Amino acid sequence: MKFTLFLVKILFIPHKIFKKFYFKFINIFHFYIPNLLCIVEGRVLYFKNLKCFQKVYVTGLGKVKLGKNVTLGFRLGGFYKYGYIEIQPRYKNSFIEIGDNVSTNNNIMFCAASKILIGKNTLIGQYVIFLDHDAHGLAPNERRNSIGNVGEIEIGENVWIGNNVQILTGTKIGNNSIVAAGAVVKGIFPENVILGGVPAKIIKNL
Ligand SMILES: CC(C)(COP(=O)(O)OP(=O)(O)OC[C@H]1O[C@@H](n2cnc3c(N)ncnc32)[C@H](O)[C@@H]1OP(=O)(O)O)[C@@H](O)C(=O)NCCC(=O)NCCS
């Protein structure tokens, strides 16, 4: 019995070491390899202690800045094995910044023609889409040759965005606010409120 326990302990030593470096190890497959070209081209401006539990693809032509301790994807969040997170600064001058300590769930899309800024300590649920432009013009003859309205998205600090939310062009959300699950958000909203519904309105003060 004692010998078996000893053996188990010995066998667990590499496991413990591996666990310590696990994040760095999975980042190779989830971040470095899929984005090698953008990293080499200098389009990923900064990241430190990044943890990517889902594959992350930086697409588009613009630049991305990730803060310190950003976590992308969540192993217990559901749908984590089959999806990915896409960060797409679409054009050369497009920019996406994800602040320090931001954590996201799985299957998120950030798509910026202009700019998307996510404040530090913000939490983002699964299947959330940030789209800072409409992607098509409103007029019938502009549907295919215009990207329509474009406006920066700015999410404050310590915001909590629930599952299945869409954040649309020109939206600003103040610090500490919550976006309830399923909301479609367009507009400028203050700090310390809960937004919900389609279109999102303030449903509660915090
Ligand atoms: C918003 C939320 C946090 C609840 O907050 P709460 O303070 O407990 O809110 P309440 O349940 O008291 O509801 C307040 C009002 O908002 C409404 N409401 C709650 N959630 C809503 C939603 N998702 N969409 C629209 N309205 C909503 C309620 O119906 C209620 O309306 P009423 O005052 O007319 O009755 C919760 O509903 C929610 O959306 N959680 C997100 C969960 C999630 O996606 N987690 C992500 C995991 S990463």
The ligand as an ORCA input file, in Angstrom:
! r2SCAN-3c Opt
* xyz 0 1
  C     -29.517     40.394    -15.708
  C     -29.332     39.191    -14.785
  C     -27.897     39.173    -14.251
  C     -30.326     39.227    -13.651
  O     -30.102     40.338    -12.806
  P     -31.124     40.609    -11.580
  O     -30.706     41.861    -10.922
  O     -31.190     39.385    -10.756
  O     -32.437     40.887    -12.403
  P     -33.916     40.441    -12.070
  O     -34.052     38.976    -12.256
  O     -34.315     41.070    -10.772
  O     -34.700     41.149    -13.250
  C     -34.862     42.544    -13.323
  C     -35.721     42.813    -14.538
  O     -34.939     42.549    -15.704
  C     -35.573     41.574    -16.521
  N     -34.527     40.723    -17.085
  C     -33.689     39.886    -16.435
  N     -32.861     39.288    -17.311
  C     -33.188     39.766    -18.520
  C     -32.705     39.497    -19.822
  N     -31.714     38.640    -20.034
  N     -33.234     40.162    -20.854
  C     -34.254     41.035    -20.658
  N     -34.757     41.328    -19.440
  C     -34.248     40.683    -18.387
  C     -36.476     40.802    -15.579
  O     -37.525     40.204    -16.277
  C     -36.944     41.889    -14.654
  O     -37.947     42.630    -15.280
  P     -39.204     43.223    -14.440
  O     -38.574     44.184    -13.448
  O     -40.049     43.865    -15.476
  O     -39.833     42.052    -13.776
  C     -29.619     37.857    -15.499
  O     -30.981     37.828    -15.918
  C     -28.745     37.624    -16.710
  O     -29.049     38.009    -17.849
  N     -27.629     36.967    -16.453
  C     -26.615     36.708    -17.456
  C     -26.193     35.248    -17.347
  C     -25.120     34.976    -18.320
  O     -25.284     35.130    -19.518
  N     -23.953     34.609    -17.819
  C     -22.767     34.497    -18.626
  C     -21.868     33.480    -18.089
  S     -20.257     33.821    -18.652
*
